Amino acid sequence: MPKFQAKQAVRIVACADNPKVVGEIGYIVDEAEPGPLTDYRWTVRFGRFFTGPVLCSSDELAPADS
């Protein structure tokens, strides 16, 4: 079972792809476990217009409710 599910809210605790989003809450886009195409990182999207999706590893994410 994947660590995260599609549309699950997550808090960004670190992000090598875009450090400006640390501390923000976004949601998982991926329907399946990330693979080699994304370097095994999850795609996280935000509800704001000017912040595009970012790629974060599992270690850089935490469930939003924790």
PyMOL commands that set and color helices and strands:
alter all, ss='L'
color gray80, all
select helices_A, chain A and resi 19-21+36-38+58-60
alter helices_A, ss='H'
color red, helices_A
select strands_A, chain A and resi 9-12+25-28+42-45+54-56+61-63
alter strands_A, ss='S'
color yellow, strands_A
deselect
rebuild
show_as cartoon
